[in-house]
């Protein structure tokens, strides 16, 4: 009976049944209303306990993955870097700062200079003490063109960096009111000597240290005994299994082989949620499923062709059939209402086969099939989404050929290399970070090859604009440029949908990125 009551209590705390239903069912076990209320209160205020091995089944891993945070560009490397590494600060679900390796961030009056006070007494996993110099060297490495870091785009606006005592000081080329958000970029995990000596050694300051690395297969971590934050790192160990097949991930969760899975297919989410011993968590956020065209590569260097392909996609159908209600319609920009200063007055682009056909005719395309490369690892349901796209485009007379690529190597050999492919972005906390990472002309992750001097100028201007109305207007103009001239086809914003076993406690809703923005291993515990 105790086990059944525990399960019942978890369901009401998870919002899966009402409090009225809880008290009614508790009565069937012989509990009075006061006893049931006391049990509920006890569970609601449960404190973290230590112990056990958390096992995660994760899609988005490849045999080419590295523990170098600079190279983290898909889901599994994101989670490994978040497990062993830490940045100067994180962003809380409500958009406030959660200071980690920095204790504070203070701007100059004009927001051109930011001073971060670096936390003292923090130890790396190899026994060395972290210093402000390690922070400086980390930022220098990610500013180096040769690193090809995913954070290079956000680092290019920095004019100078230095250390002064326990302060790490950044001087921006222009005023930047959002600079602390940029320091939360997950690639900027602080490493000994910045990672110059051994970038892929997996040595950081996080709650867990790496004990086994099998790229594309599994990773093992153990609690770091000298971790500086007693409020995190409750498990004895964490195991991350790379399970790229969604059906296999769900089966592993249902059997109890793993406790958490990412990327639950929305088509099976509600069915999975009814399985005993687990629940499906979903939260709206900034993530978006996309098709990307290289604006500098034929035939996509023709804006009429790009517009034809944008009008040829049925967004509403795709949200309904691919996301199953776990998401919302996109508008060919990487920004939605989850972002501060979002302009909701931008007209929504809709499926228009006649207008698509007209732009296709104007493009002068020769009628040969347009090759779209896709893989299930691009996003859940990506192959089905491509087939829907193929059908809606055919109604406009636009031939799309789907070329299915293997999952292993997709992020290293297809994404950002092939001119037309399916992809996925987790979003970023603020617009400046999203645009700096993927749309600034000089960004390494400019995966649409969108090169626009006016856009770059507006982005720099918006960074230092302290008048919020003016700043919103600048972002709006930038959004129109991406929407009407860029290579992004964004049909939908996805919810983050994960499966979690009932014994995992401490789960929080976090729309920054999947699995609590990668913090589930450090924040959760077993009941």
N, C-alpha and C positions, 0 to 999 in steps of 0.2 A: 504493500500500500504506500510506503514511503516513497518509492520510486515513482509511482503514478502521481502522487501529490507534487513531487518535485517537477515532473514534466508539466503538470497542469499550471504550476506557479510560473514556470518559465514562459509558457504560452501567453499568460496574461501580461507579464512584463514585456514580452515581445510585441504585444498588441495583436496577437492572433485570435484571442477571444476577449470578450468584454469582462469587466469586473463582476457584472451581474451573473454571467455564465459561470465565472470562477466560483463565486459563493454558492451557486446552486449545485455545481458538481462537487464542491468540497463537502457540502451537507450530505451528499450520498456516501461519503467516506466516514460520516459520523462527526464531522467537525462543526462546532458552533460558529456563528458569524464572527464572534470576537476572536476565536482561535484561528479561523481562516485569515482574518485581517492581520493578526500578529504574525502568521507565517508569511504572508505577502510582504509585510513590512520588513521582516528579517531578511528575506531574499533580495528585496529592493536595495537594502543598504549593505549587502554582502561586500566584504573587503577582499582585496586580492590575496590569493594564496600562491605559494611557490610549489613547483614540482611538475614533473611530467615532460613528455616530448610532444610538441606541437608539430603535426604533419600537414603540409599544404600541397594540394595538387594544382599545379599552375600551367596554364597555356601561355604560349609566347616565349618559348625557349628554343635555342638552337645549339648545335655542336660547336658553332663558331663563337659562342658567347665568351666574354672575358669578365674578370672581376675588376677591371679598370673602370672606375665610375665614369670616366670621360667617354667610354665606348658604350655605355648603357643606353640602348635605344628601344628596347622592347620590354615586355612585362617581366620576364624572369630576371634579367639584369637589374631592372628597377628594384625588384624586391630584395635581391641579394645585397645591393648597395645600401638599401634602407636598413637591412638587418645588421650589417657590420659597420656601417658608416653613419656619420651625422654631419649636418650642415650647421652653419652659424645659427640659423633659426628655422622653424617650421611655420606654416600658416594654419591656424585653427579653423575648424569648419565654419565659424562665423566671420572669418576674414581677419581676425586679430593675430598678433604675433605670438608664437610660442618660442621663446628664446632658449636655445640649446647650447652650443659652444660659445656663443656670445651672450653676455648678460644684459646688454642694452645696445641701442643704436641711437645716436644723436646727430641730427643734421645741422648744418650751418643755416643761417637765416635765409639764404637763397637756394638751399638744397643742392649746392654743387659739391659740398664736402660732407661725408658721413663718417662718424667715428664709432667703431664697434669695440666695446669693452670685452676682451676675451676672458672666458672663465678660467680660473686657475685650478690646479690640482687634478686636471683631467689626464688620464693615462691612455696611451695607445696600447693595442693588444700585444705589442712586442716589448712592453715594459717602459718605453720612453715616455716622458712627460710632454704633452702637447704644449706648444708655445705659440705666441703671436707670429713668430717667424714661420712656423709650419702653415699657418693660415695664409700668410703672404705668399709663400712658395706655391701653395695649392692654387691660389688665384692666378699666379703668374703662369703656371702650367696650362691652365684652362684658357688663358689668353693667347697662348702660343698657337699660331696657325698650324704648326706641324702635328699638334695633338689631335686635330679634327674632333675636338670635344663637342658634345651636344650643347654645352654651355657657351660656346664661342660667340654665338650671336648676342647673348646678353652681356658678355664681357667687353665687346668692342666699343662700347660707349664710355669706358673708363680711361681717363687721361693719365692717372698716376695712382700708385698704391705705396704705402709705407707703414712701418711699425714705429710707434712711439710709446715706450714702456709697455703697459698691458693693453694698449689700444692698437687696433688695426684700422688704418685710415684710408678711405677711398676718395679720390677727387674725380668727379665726373666731368667729361668734356663739356657738358651742358647741365643745367639744373635737372635733377631727377628725383621727383617726390616719391617714386615707387622703388627706389633702389634696394631697400631691405627685402622686398619680395623677390628680387632677382637672386639674392643670396640664399633663398630657399630652394633654388633649382637643384634637383636631386643629384645631378652630376658633380656638384661642388662639395662633395663629402671631403672633409679635411683628412689629409694623409700625412705621414711623417715626411718631412722635407717636400711636401706637396705632391708626393708620388713620383718625383723625378727619378729616384733610385730604383723603385720596384712598383710601377703603377698597378700591376695586376696581382699584387701579393695578397690583396684582401685584408690589409691591416688598416683599421680605423679606430674609432672611439666608441662604437655602438654597444648596445646591450649584449650582443653575441659576437663571438669570434668564429672565424671559419675553421672547420676541422676536416672537411672533405669537399672536393670540387670535381664533379664529373659533368662538364658542359653538355647540355642537351639531355642529361639523365637525372642527376640529383645533386643537391648541396646539403651539407650538414654544418650546423652551428652549435656551440655550447655557450651557456651563460658565462659572460666575462666576470670573474669574481671581483675585479677592481673597478667595475663600472661606477661612474660618479653619481648616477641618479637612482636612489633606492625605490622610487615610485614606478620604475619600469624594469622589464626583463624578468618576468615571473616564471617562465618555463626553464627547466633544466637544459633543454635542447630544442632546436628547431630543425626540421627536415623539410626541404623543398624538393618535391618530385616534379619533374617536367612531364606533363601529360597534355600533349597538344590536342588530342582528340576529345571533343566535348562530351561524347557519350561515355568514354572511358573515365573522364574526370567525375562525372555524375555518379557512375557506378562505384568508384572508389569512395566517394562521400557517403553513399547509401550503405555500403558495406562496413563503414567505419575505418577503412584503410587510411583515410585522411580526414582532417577535421575542418578544413577550409578549402574551397575551390573558388577560383576566379572565373570570370567570363561565362556565367551560366547562360545558356541559350534562352532568350526570352520565350521561345516557342514551347519550352518544356518547364519554364520556371514555376508556373502555378501547379503543375503536376508534381514537380519535385518538392514543392513546399508542403505537400500533403503527406510526404513520406515520414514515417516515424523517426524520432530522434534527431531531427534537423529542421532548419528553417531557411528560407531564402530571404536575403537582405537586399534591398534596392534603395538607391538614393539618386536623385537627379543631380546633375553636375555639368561640367564643362566638356566632357568627352564627346567626340563626334566621329562617326563612321563616314568615310569619304572616298571619292574617286579623284585622283590627281593627274593633271596633264602638265607636261613640261612646256611652258610658254615659249621656250627658245628652240624647240625641236619640231620639225615638220611631222605631220600636218597641223600640229597644235600651236604653231606660231602664227596662225590665222585666227584672229579674235572672232570672226563670224563662225568658224567651226567650233570654237570653244563655247560660244553662246548657243549654238545649235545643240550641242551635247548637254548644256545646262537646262535648256527648255525641254529636252527629250526625256527627262527623268520624272517619274511620278512619285513625288515625295510622300504624299499622304498614303498611297498604297504601300510604299516601302516601310513606313513607320508601322502601319497596321500589320503587315505580313512578316516583316523581319523582326521588329522590336516587340510585337504583341502588346503594345500599350506601354512598354517600359522605355519611354523616350518621347521626343517631340520633333516636329518638322524643322529642318535646317533651311538656310537661305543663302547658301554659297559664300558665307563668311564664317570664320572660326569662332565667332563670338555670339553668345546668347544672353538671355536675361539673368543668368547666374553671375555675370560680370558687372562690376560697378561701371556706371556711365554708359551702359548699353542703350542704344537708340532704338526704341521699339516702333518708331515711325517709318523705318525703312520698309518699303513695300515688299510683301512676301512674293517671291518668285514661285510660279505654279507651272504645272505640266501643261504645255501648249504645243501639241504636235504640228499645228499649222505654222506657228512662228518658228519652231525648230526647223521645219522643212524650208522656210524662207531663208533663214540664216545659213542653212546647209547649201542651198542653191547659190547664195552670194559668195560663199567660201570658195567655190570653184573646185571642190574636192572631186577626185576622179571616180568616186563610187566604189573603190576597193574597200574590203572589210577593214574596220578600225580595230586594231588588236588591243584588248583590255586584259591585262594580266591580273590574276586573282588567286588567292589561297585562303583556306579556312583560317589560317593564323592571322590574316589581315584584320578580321573582326568576326565575331560569331554570326554565322549566316551569310558570310561574304559571297560565297558561290551562288547561293539562292538570290541574293541581292543583285548580283551581276546578271543573272538570268532574267530577273524582272526588268532590269535596265535594258537588256538586249531586246526584250519584247516591246517595251514602250518606245524605244528608239526606232524599232522597225516600223511602227505605225507612222513615224515621221519620215520614213524612207531612208533612215540612216543605218547602215549595216555595221553591227558590232560583232567581232569575233572574240569569244571568251577563250583565253589561254590559261588553263589551270596549272599553277606552279606548285612544286613541293614546298611543304612548310619549312623544312630544314634548309636554311639559306635564303629564305624569302626576304628577310630584313637586311641581309648583307648583299644580295645579288639582284634583287628586283626593286624593292622600295628605294627611291631616291636615285635610281639608275635607269630603269626602264621608263619610257615617256608617258605611259598611261597605265595606271595600276590602282588597285584597291588599297586603302590604308586606314589608319586609325590614329587619332590624336587624343590624349588624355586631357588636353586643355592645360591652362596655367592659372594661377590665382588672379592675375590682373591682365588687362589688355596689352600693356606694354611688353610684358614677358612673352605672351603668346605671339605677338607680332615680331618681336625681336628675335625669337627663336626660329620662326618659320617663314617670315615674309620680308624681313629686311634683306636688301639686295645682297649683302655680304654674309648672311647667315649660312653656315654649312648645312643646316637642315631646311633650307629653302627648297622644299621638295616639289614645288610647282615651277621653279625657275622664274619666279616673279621678280623682275628687275625694273623698278620704277623710281626714278630720282625724286619725283614729287612726293611719293609715298614715304620715302626715307626721310625727307625733310620734315614732313608732318609728324612722323614718329618722334624725331628728335625734339621738335617743338612741343609736342604733347607731354613729353617726359618732364619738362620743366615748367609747364603751365600750372600755376597754382589756382587760377580761376576755374572752378569746376564746370561751369556752363561752357566756357570757352574750350576747355579740354574735351568735354563731351562732343562739341561740334567738330573738333579736329578728328576724334576717333570716328565720328559718323562719316566724314569725308573719306577717311581711309577705308572704311567698310564698303562704301560705294565703289571705290577703286578695285578692291579685291573681288567684289561681287560681279562687277561689270567688265573687268579687264583681266582678271587673274585666271589661274588654271585650276582653282579649287571648285569641285562639285561636291557640295555638302548637303546631302538629302536629309540627314537626321542627326540629332543629338541623342546619344544613348544614356539611359540610366546605368549606373554601376550595379550589376546584379551578381551577387555571390551566394554560395551555399555554405552554411555554417552548422556544425554539429551543436546540439544543445548544451554539451558540457563546456563549450567555450563561453566564457563570461567576459564582461567588460567591453562588449562591442559598442561602437559609437557610429552614428551616421556622419559620414564625411564625404562631401561631394568634390573634394579637391582632386583625388584620383582613387583608383580601385583599392579594395581591401583596406579601408580606413587610411587612404593615402600611404599605404605600405607600412602602417604602424601597428597592425594587428599583433605581430609577434612580440613587440615590446610593450604593448598596453594591455593585452588580454591575458586571461588565466583560465585554469580549469576549475570547475565547481567541485 
